[in-house]
Amino acid sequence: MRGYLCGIEGGASASELVILSHDAEECSIVRGPHLNQWIIGLTKAVSRVIALVEEALKKANLPLNTTFTAMGLALSGIDSTENARDFENEIRRVRPEIAKYIYVCNDCHGTIFTATDKGGIVLISGTGSNCKLIREDLSSDGVGGHGYMLGDEGSAFWIAHRAIKTYLDNDEGLEMTSYDTSAIKRVIFDYFGLKKNADILTPHYHNFDKGYYAGLCKKLAELARTGDSLSQHLFYKAGFLLGAHVMAVLRKADPEWRMRPEGVSVVCRGGVFNSWDLLEQVPDIRKKKIVSSLHLMLLTSLAATGAALLAAQVKLGQSYPRNHQEKLLAVFQA
């Protein structure tokens, strides 16, 4: 197969695009803003895709009218066949010749296919959170991925929001906590530039930016590592909830698959896992006997590569060896 592949991964706060040669060698990589159509609308999301493509083509010294052999888009906010089709149709409307074949899917698919073409479990915890069991035939079952209004448990946004609510509820006497909130108050006020409690309304309602809001999580991680008990508790709870996501999708897996001797790998991705030392939780697999063992692997390679390889596999029937990088976080034995 000749020509070029294009892969795009779009999370809740950022995106990345890679162009691969016919033998899956990287030609260029670019990064940009998020592409979630539920937040910015389909038209704007596609315009951002086109801008990323043009930037990547220039960086690879390729003509702007290059037609990719296959183009894969693994995006947060793609949660049905219908909106995947709508996204592809809008790309075709704007740039009909951008690719011979286009494949649009959820960002979890790009993550797992960066690591393997055999399927598995994906756990994402960045600005938001999501967890999916993706089978080799691409059928899937998920937990979460519903955005900050209905989910995102264990994510950076969730940790930041719980910190603010815990402080505010305690300060107003609505729900008292046994933890000292003075350090968290200082971090919250410094991060958002607040002078009084009423000022907290501004980042929530006047100029809400989910990505910036979730950035408070990094400051809370720094605070937790100084010994602040409330911050440590919030990360502990986040780890518990992320573990619950994995246990929930495991129940939907084939029992023979999840009880195989080699265990089950969970491919993890997202900035919250940089604080693994704070959120490590042992899933309750001994008591439930739901899986033989769990191997949590942190993906450190581009998930956009998985989107490109997935498009090549689905649309062209072409499979490539993986050349990804990952880090073992933990092994949990039943």
N, C-alpha and C positions, 0 to 999 in steps of 0.2 A: 504494500500500500504506500503510495506517495502522497504528498500534500502535508498539511499541518492540522494538528488538533488544538482545540481551545478549551480550557476549563476555567470555570468561574465559581468561586465559593463566596457566598454572601451571608454573613452572620448578622446579629442584631445591631452591631456598631461599626463594622468595617467589612471590606471585601478584598479579595485578591484574585488575580487573573494570571494564568500561565499559558504560554504558547509552547506546544511540543512539536518536534519534528516527527517525521513518519516513523522513526525508530524510538520515539518517546524521550528524546533528549530535550532539555529545556532550552528554549530560544530567547525567551524574555519573561519577566515577572513584573507586574505592577500591582499597586494597592490603591484602594480608594474608599469612599464612604459606603455605608450599608445600602442594601438593595431591596429592603423589605417593602413590598407593595402595600401592605396593610397600613404602613406608617406614612409613606410618601406618595402613594398612588401608583398605578401601573405605568402610566405614561412617563412619569419622572424616573421610576425604577429602570425602565428600558432605556431611557436617554442616558442614564449613568452607565449602563452596560455598554452602550455604543461608544461612549467616551473612553471607557476603560480599554475596549478593543482597539480603538484608534491609537491610544497611547502605547499599548503593547506592540502593535504592528510597527510603529515608528521606532520603538526601542529595539525591535528585532531586525530593523532595516528591510522590512517587507512592504510591498505596495498597500495602500489603504483600501484598495479594492480586492484584496486577497479573499478568496472563498475557502473557508476551512472545510476539510473533509468531514469532520464531525465537531460539534460544539456541545459541551455539557455545562449546565448551570445547576449548581446545588445551592439552594437559597432558603434561608429562613422565611417563613410565611407561605411556602408552597406546601399545602396540606391536602390537596385533592387533585384528581385527574383533571378536573375542570379548570382550576386556576393555573395548573401547569400548562394546559393547552392555551389558555388565554395569554399567558406570558410568551409562549412561543409564537402565537399568532401576531402579537404586537411587535415582536422583534422582526418577523417576516414582513409586516406592514411597513416598518421604518426602513429596514435594510434587507430586502428580499434575497440578495445574493450573499449574505454574510456567511452562510454555511450550507453545505449540501444536506446535512442532517443536524437536527437540534434535539437535545434531550434535556428536559427540565425536571428537577426533582427536589426533595427536601435536602437541607444542608447535611443532615445526618448521613445520607447516602454517599455524599462526597467524602466524608470522613472515613467511613468504613472501607470504601473502595480505594482509598489511598493506601490502606494497609493490606487488603486482601480482596480477592474476587469470590470468596467463599461465604460471604455474609458474616453476621455476628451481632454483637451488642455495641451500641454507641451511646456514650454518656457525655453530653455537652453541658458545661457550666462556664459561661462567660458573662456577658451582660445579662443574658437570659439563660434558661436551661431547657433541656430536652433529653429524652432517652428513647431509643428505638431498638427493637429486635428486628434485624433485617436478614431475611433468609436468602439462600443462594439464588432462588428464583425471583428475588426482588420484592416478594410479598413482605409485609411488615406489620408490626403491632407497636404502638407507642404509648408512652406516659408523659404528660406534660406537653410543652411546646405551644402553649396557648397564650403566651404573652403575659405582661405584667399584671393585667387586670384579672386574669383567671389562673395564673400559675407562676412559672419562673422560680419555683421553690429551690432553694440551695444555690441560686445564682448570685452574682455580684449585686444586681439590683435588689434582690430579696434581702441580702445581708445588710445593705445600706438602709433599706426601708425599715427593716426590723430594728435597727439601731436607733433611727429617728423616732419611731413609734414608741419604743421602750423608754427612751429618755422623756419624750413629751408626755406620755401617759403617767409616768412616775412623777414628773414635775407638777402636773396638774392634779394629781391625786386620783386619777381615774382607775389606774391599775398599778399598784405598787410592786416594785421589784426588790429582791434582797441584795441586788448588786449595787455598788457605788456607780452612779451615772456621771460623776463630775468630769472624768477624763473623756468619756464619749461626747459629752456636751461640748467640751473644748474643741475636739476634732471636728465635730459637725459645724460648729460656728465658724471655725477657721476656714474650713473647706468651702463653705457657701458664702462666706463674708457676712455673717449675721451679727446683729447687735442685741436682738431680743427675740423671744419665741415667735412673735407675730411675723417676723421676717422670713420664717421657714415656709410661709405660703408662696413666696416668690418662685423658688425652684420647683415647687409642686404644681403651680397653676398658671403663673404668668409667663415663665420662659422654661417650661419643662423640656429637658433633653435627657432621654433615658440613658444614653451612653455616658454623659457627664455625671449624671446622678449616680450611676453605678460605679463611677470612679472613686467615690467615697470609700468603697470596699478596700481599695489598696491602702488607704490611710488607716482603716480599721485593722487591717492585717499587721501593719507596723505597730499599732497600739497594742494588739494582742501579744506580740512578741516581746513587749516590755513588761508583760505580766498582768495587764488589765483583765480582770476576771469576766466582766460583761462582754467584752469583745471576744474573748476566748470562748465563752458560752455560745455566742452567735455563730461562730465558725463550727463549733461542735454540733449545733443543731442543723446547720447547713449540710454537714457531712452525713448526718443521720438521714436527712431527707433525700439526698442524692443516692444513698444506699437503698432507700425505700423505692426509688424509681427503678433501680436495677432489679430488685426482688420482684417488683410488679410485672416487669416484662418477662422475667424468667418463668413466671407462672404460665405465660402464654406460649412458651417454647415446647417443642417436642421433648417428652421426658427422657427418651433415649439419648437425645443430643445433649441435654444439659447434665446428664449423669455419666457421660463418657469419661473414661479414666484420665484423659489429658486435661480435663476441666474446660472451662469457658473463658475466653478472653473478652474483656470489656475495653474497647478503644475509647479513651478519654481525650477530650479537647476543650480548651477554653482557659482563660486567664485565672479563674478561681483555683485551678489545680496547681498553680504556682505556690499556693498556700496549703499544699497537701499536709504539711506538718501540723496545721491547725485544724483541719477538717477531717482527718482520717477517722473513719468509722468502720468497724468490722460488721459486715452484714450478718444477720442472724441465720447463718446457713447450717449451723450444727443442729439446732433445735428443729428447724423446718425440713431439713434433708431435701432441699429443693435443687441442689446442684452439688456436684462432686467437689469442685474447687473453682475459685474465681481468680483470674489474673488481670489486674488493672494495669493497662498500658497507656502512657501519655504520648499521644501523637505529636511529634515535633517537626514533621514535614508539612508541606503545603497541602491543604485539603482540596485546593483547586486542581491539583494533579489527579486526585481521585475522580473528580467530576469529568475531566477529559477522558480518562481511561474507561469510566463507566459508559460514556457516550460511544466510545469506540467499540466496546463490547456489545452494547445493546443494538446499536444502529449498523455496525459494520461486521459484527461477529469476530472482532479482532481482540485478542487477549495479549497483555504485556506482562512481563515479570515486574514485581514491585521492587522499588529501590527507595523505600521510605525509612525514616528514622523514628524511633520510639524509645521511651524510657519506662522501665518497670517501676510502677508505684508501690504495688503490694500484691501478695498472694494470700488468699484466704482459703483455708482448707476446711472441709466439712468434718 
